[in-house]
Amino acid sequence: MSALPLDLPLEYVRLGLRFDRLEAGFVDAYTGDPALRARVADEPAPTPAGLRDQARALLGELDSAGLPADRTDYLRGQLTGLECSARAMSGEPVRFVEQVRAYFQVDVVLGDPAQYAAAHAELDTLLPGGGTLAERYAAHRRREECPPARLESAVHALSSALRDRVRGQYGLPEVETVRYEVVTDKPWSGFNYYEGDYRSRVAINADLPHRLSQLPHLVAHESYPGHHTEHCRKERGLVERADRAEHTVFLVNTPECLMAEGLADLGVQASIGEGWGPWAAEILGDLGLRFDGHLAERIAAAAAPLNRVRQDAAVLLHDRGADESEVSAYLQRWSLVSPEWAAQQIRFLTDPLWRAYISTYVEGFDLLSRWLAARPEAQSVADRFVRLLDEPLTPHAVADELRGS
């Protein structure tokens, strides 16, 4: 009797669930059969070496599995990330740049201080007055802070407005919902917990000050048209209609994370576009929360090159031998942040699960911004962006399209 053919997508899901037993939170979302997860939970305790070997075995079977090219490409990237995660979990020394390459299919280098200095010069013209640029920038941020007691109502107002736009632009399942909650003591500012069946729980970290001009980006990133929208559309399309089991599990430190974070960081651009500042100011103004939307939009554009400083900090910390005090000084100098904010960023960069994750935001936004801008002349932003919501694209595939455009 011949052996049954290997169901490689299903074995990939099992493998991903096993990683969560070693590192809680490694499975960011799971919408598959609960019985499968229960069976994995009843298995003997996994080891990093065992998971490494399983990832390598599935990689070896991939080309003979008879899957379509896009599924093969997707699974190859995911399994390569898992193999590297298992090596890191076993204590094998893995350089930061190597981790980022294996996890997210991108190569990282330090940013150019000349570009950071140019961004500072632009900000200097937008924030006149006495004191250093860092002091003026901090004062501007304080003026924009949302009172903690008003945070939840502001988030709900922006969420409702963005949901209406996204429903018209991209389409959403009729029954989808997002539930917001305020939390504390987390290394991130916001987090989407996708629960399946078109439902998300979005946690917002109240330990951090939330600026009014940043709230549209936070809500767009986590909900509309970001993580929640992507999960809903992929669950309906890739899982329910196309029966692609590999999309029932979302795993940290794999290429899909770079795609998801880059997509989410483009949320305001893909849903509002130019003029998002006055748009958000009008919505929040109805709640008595006021900020200068035109100035906020100009400052965000001027400060955009400083986004890369966070990744520089990770390279310096993990690969260049800098200590935390040196990295804090670097963040304060170029990102123009307070010592407290620098400490929060270092907390994220030193978390065992998240240490390489900063590159999903930096490189994901850069890669997908260039891809969105390189769309055919007759193609709208929405028509280009919906591919990110619906297709199992990988960073390699996007880079290949850019090279061919």
C-alpha positions in Angstrom: 0.0 0.0 0.0 1.5 3.4 -1.0 1.8 6.2 1.6 -0.7 9.0 1.4 0.7 12.1 -0.2 2.0 14.8 2.2 -0.5 17.6 2.8 2.3 20.2 3.0 0.1 23.3 3.7 -1.5 21.4 6.6 1.9 20.3 7.9 3.0 23.9 7.8 0.1 24.9 9.9 0.9 22.2 12.4 4.5 23.3 12.5 3.5 26.9 13.1 1.2 25.9 16.0 4.2 24.0 17.6 6.2 27.2 17.6 3.6 28.8 19.7 4.2 26.1 22.4 7.8 27.3 22.6 7.1 31.0 22.5 3.7 32.3 23.4 2.6 34.9 20.9 4.4 33.3 18.0 1.0 32.5 16.5 -0.4 35.9 16.0 -3.8 34.6 14.7 -5.3 31.2 14.1 -8.7 30.7 12.4 -8.4 27.0 11.5 -10.0 23.9 13.1 -9.7 24.1 16.9 -9.4 20.4 17.0 -6.1 20.6 15.1 -4.7 23.1 17.6 -5.8 20.8 20.5 -4.1 17.8 18.9 -0.9 19.8 18.6 -1.2 20.9 22.2 -1.4 17.2 23.2 1.8 16.3 21.4 5.1 15.8 23.3 6.8 19.1 24.0 8.6 20.4 20.9 12.2 21.4 20.9 13.9 24.1 18.8 16.1 21.5 17.1 13.1 19.4 16.3 11.2 22.3 14.8 14.3 23.3 12.8 14.5 19.8 11.3 10.8 19.8 10.6 11.0 23.1 8.7 14.0 21.8 6.7 12.1 18.6 5.8 9.1 20.6 4.6 11.3 22.8 2.6 12.8 19.7 1.0 9.4 18.5 0.0 8.1 21.8 -1.3 9.1 21.5 -5.0 7.5 18.1 -5.3 4.3 18.9 -3.6 2.5 19.9 -6.8 1.3 23.3 -5.5 0.8 26.3 -7.7 3.8 28.6 -8.0 2.4 31.4 -5.8 1.6 28.9 -3.0 5.1 27.4 -3.3 6.7 30.8 -3.2 4.7 31.8 -0.2 5.4 28.6 1.8 9.1 28.7 0.9 9.4 32.1 2.5 7.4 31.1 5.6 9.3 27.9 6.2 12.6 29.7 5.7 11.6 32.2 8.4 10.6 29.3 10.7 13.8 27.5 10.2 15.8 30.6 11.2 13.5 31.2 14.2 14.1 27.6 15.4 17.9 28.2 15.2 17.7 31.4 17.2 15.5 29.7 19.8 18.1 27.0 20.2 20.7 29.6 21.2 22.6 29.6 17.9 24.1 33.0 17.3 22.3 34.6 14.4 23.2 38.2 13.4 20.4 40.7 13.2 20.9 41.3 9.5 20.8 37.6 8.9 17.6 37.2 10.9 15.9 40.0 8.9 17.0 38.4 5.6 15.7 35.0 6.6 12.5 36.2 8.3 11.5 39.0 5.9 13.3 38.5 2.6 15.0 41.9 2.7 18.6 43.2 3.3 19.1 46.0 5.7 21.9 48.6 5.9 22.4 51.6 8.1 20.6 54.8 7.0 22.2 57.9 5.7 22.8 60.6 8.4 22.7 63.2 5.6 19.1 62.3 4.9 18.3 62.6 8.6 20.0 66.0 8.8 17.9 67.1 5.8 14.7 66.0 7.5 15.8 68.0 10.6 16.3 71.1 8.4 12.8 70.7 7.0 11.3 70.3 10.4 13.3 73.3 11.6 11.4 75.5 9.1 8.0 74.0 10.1 8.6 74.5 13.9 9.9 78.0 14.4 10.6 79.5 17.8 13.1 79.3 20.6 14.9 76.2 21.9 16.5 73.3 20.1 14.7 71.5 17.4 14.2 68.5 19.7 12.6 70.8 22.3 10.3 72.4 19.7 9.4 69.1 18.3 8.6 67.7 21.7 6.4 70.8 22.5 4.6 70.3 19.2 3.9 66.7 20.1 2.7 67.6 23.6 0.2 70.1 22.1 -1.2 67.3 20.0 -1.6 64.7 22.8 -5.0 63.2 23.2 -6.3 63.4 26.8 -6.3 59.8 28.1 -10.0 60.0 29.0 -10.9 61.0 25.4 -8.7 58.3 23.7 -11.4 55.7 23.3 -14.0 58.1 21.9 -11.5 59.5 19.4 -10.5 56.0 18.3 -14.2 55.1 17.8 -14.9 58.2 15.8 -11.9 57.7 13.4 -12.7 54.0 13.1 -16.3 54.6 12.1 -15.2 57.2 9.5 -12.4 54.9 8.1 -14.7 51.9 8.1 -17.2 53.8 5.9 -14.5 54.7 3.4 -13.0 51.3 3.3 -16.3 49.6 2.8 -16.9 51.7 -0.2 -13.4 51.5 -1.6 -12.5 47.9 -1.0 -15.5 46.0 0.3 -15.9 44.3 3.7 -18.0 41.3 4.9 -21.3 42.5 6.2 -20.8 41.0 9.6 -17.2 42.2 10.4 -16.5 43.9 13.7 -13.6 45.5 15.6 -13.7 45.8 19.4 -11.2 48.3 20.9 -9.7 48.1 24.4 -7.2 50.1 26.3 -4.2 48.2 27.9 -1.0 49.0 29.7 2.6 47.5 30.1 3.1 46.5 26.5 6.2 47.1 24.2 4.0 48.3 21.3 1.5 51.2 20.8 -1.3 49.1 19.3 -2.0 45.5 18.5 -4.6 43.7 16.4 -5.8 40.3 17.7 -7.7 38.7 14.9 -10.2 36.2 16.3 -11.6 34.8 13.0 -15.1 35.0 11.6 -14.3 38.6 10.6 -13.8 39.8 14.2 -10.8 41.7 15.7 -9.9 42.9 19.1 -7.6 45.9 18.9 -5.6 46.8 22.0 -4.2 50.3 22.5 -1.4 50.9 24.9 -2.3 53.7 27.3 1.2 53.9 28.8 2.2 55.9 25.7 1.0 59.4 24.8 -1.2 59.2 21.7 -1.1 62.3 19.5 -4.2 63.4 17.7 -2.5 63.5 14.3 -1.2 59.9 14.9 -4.5 58.4 15.8 -5.7 58.1 12.1 -2.6 56.2 11.3 -3.0 53.9 14.3 -6.7 53.1 13.5 -6.0 52.7 9.8 -3.0 50.4 10.6 -4.8 48.1 13.0 -8.3 48.1 11.4 -9.4 49.9 8.2 -7.8 49.2 5.7 -5.0 47.6 7.7 -4.7 44.3 9.7 -8.4 43.7 10.3 -9.4 44.4 6.7 -6.6 42.2 5.3 -7.5 39.3 7.7 -11.2 39.6 6.7 -10.5 39.6 3.0 -8.0 36.8 3.1 -10.2 34.7 5.3 -13.1 35.1 2.9 -11.0 34.7 -0.3 -7.9 32.6 0.3 -9.3 30.4 3.1 -13.0 30.0 2.5 -13.2 30.3 -1.3 -9.7 29.0 -2.4 -9.3 26.5 0.5 -5.7 27.5 1.2 -5.1 26.2 4.7 -1.8 27.9 5.1 -3.6 31.2 5.5 -5.5 30.0 8.6 -2.4 30.7 10.7 -0.4 34.0 10.9 3.1 33.6 12.3 5.5 36.2 13.7 8.9 36.6 12.1 7.9 35.4 8.6 7.7 37.3 5.3 3.9 37.7 5.6 4.6 40.0 8.6 6.6 42.5 6.4 3.8 42.5 3.9 1.1 43.0 6.6 3.0 45.8 8.4 3.9 47.6 5.2 0.3 47.3 4.0 -1.0 48.6 7.3 1.4 51.5 7.4 0.0 52.6 4.0 -3.5 52.6 5.4 -4.0 56.3 5.5 -2.5 56.8 2.0 -4.7 54.0 0.6 -8.0 55.2 2.2 -7.7 59.0 2.5 -4.6 60.1 0.6 -3.5 63.7 0.3 -5.5 65.9 2.7 -5.7 63.3 5.5 -4.6 65.9 8.1 -7.6 68.3 7.6 -9.9 65.2 7.2 -8.9 63.8 10.6 -8.9 67.3 12.2 -12.5 67.8 11.2 -13.6 64.4 12.6 -11.8 64.9 15.9 -12.9 68.6 16.0 -16.5 67.4 16.3 -15.4 65.9 19.6 -13.8 69.1 20.8 -10.3 67.7 20.1 -8.4 70.2 18.0 -5.1 70.1 16.1 -3.7 71.7 12.9 -4.3 69.1 10.3 -2.4 70.9 7.5 0.7 71.4 9.7 0.4 67.8 10.9 0.5 66.5 7.4 3.5 68.6 6.4 5.4 67.6 9.6 4.7 63.9 9.0 6.0 64.2 5.4 9.1 66.0 6.6 9.8 63.5 9.4 9.3 60.4 7.2 13.0 59.8 6.5 13.5 59.4 10.3 11.5 56.2 10.3 14.6 54.3 9.4 16.5 55.5 12.6 14.6 52.7 14.6 16.2 50.0 12.4 19.6 51.6 12.7 19.2 51.3 16.4 18.6 47.6 16.1 21.6 47.1 13.9 23.8 49.1 16.3 22.5 47.2 19.3 22.6 43.7 18.0 25.4 43.6 15.4 27.7 46.6 16.0 28.3 46.1 19.7 26.7 49.4 20.9 25.3 49.4 24.4 21.8 50.6 25.3 23.0 54.0 26.5 24.7 54.6 23.1 21.6 53.4 21.2 19.4 55.7 23.4 21.6 58.7 22.5 21.4 57.8 18.8 17.6 57.6 18.9 17.3 60.8 20.8 19.7 62.6 18.4 18.2 61.5 15.1 14.6 60.6 15.9 14.2 63.7 18.1 12.6 61.6 20.9 12.7 61.8 24.6 14.8 59.5 26.8 11.5 57.8 27.9 10.4 57.2 24.3 13.9 55.9 23.4 13.7 53.5 26.3 10.3 52.2 25.1 11.8 51.6 21.6 14.8 49.8 23.1 12.4 47.6 25.1 10.8 46.5 21.8 14.2 45.9 20.2 15.4 43.7 23.0 12.2 41.6 23.4 13.2 38.1 22.4 10.2 37.6 20.1 10.2 41.1 18.6 13.9 42.0 18.3 14.0 41.8 14.5 10.4 42.9 13.9 11.2 46.6 13.6 12.3 45.9 10.0 8.8 44.9 9.0 7.7 48.5 9.5 10.8 50.2 8.0 11.5 47.9 5.1 7.8 47.0 4.6 6.7 50.6 4.2 9.6 51.4 1.9 9.1 48.4 -0.4 5.3 48.7 -0.7 5.4 52.5 -1.0 7.7 52.1 -4.0 5.5 49.3 -5.4 2.4 51.4 -5.0 4.0 54.4 -6.7 5.2 52.2 -9.6 1.6 51.1 -10.6 0.6 51.4 -14.2 -0.5 54.9 -15.2 -4.1 53.9 -15.6 -4.3 52.0 -12.3 -5.8 53.7 -9.2 -4.2 53.4 -5.8 -7.2 51.4 -4.7 -6.9 48.9 -7.5 -3.2 48.4 -6.7 -3.7 48.3 -2.9 -6.4 45.7 -3.1 -3.9 43.2 -4.4 -2.1 43.5 -1.0 -5.4 42.7 0.8 -6.3 39.7 -1.3 -3.2 38.0 -2.8 -0.5 35.9 -1.1 2.2 38.3 -2.2 5.7 38.0 -0.8 8.5 40.6 -0.5 10.4 38.6 -3.1 7.4 38.8 -5.5 6.9 42.5 -5.0 10.6 43.2 -5.5 10.5 41.1 -8.7 7.6 43.2 -10.0 9.4 46.4 -9.2 12.5 45.2 -11.1 10.2 44.4 -14.1 8.3 47.7 -14.0 
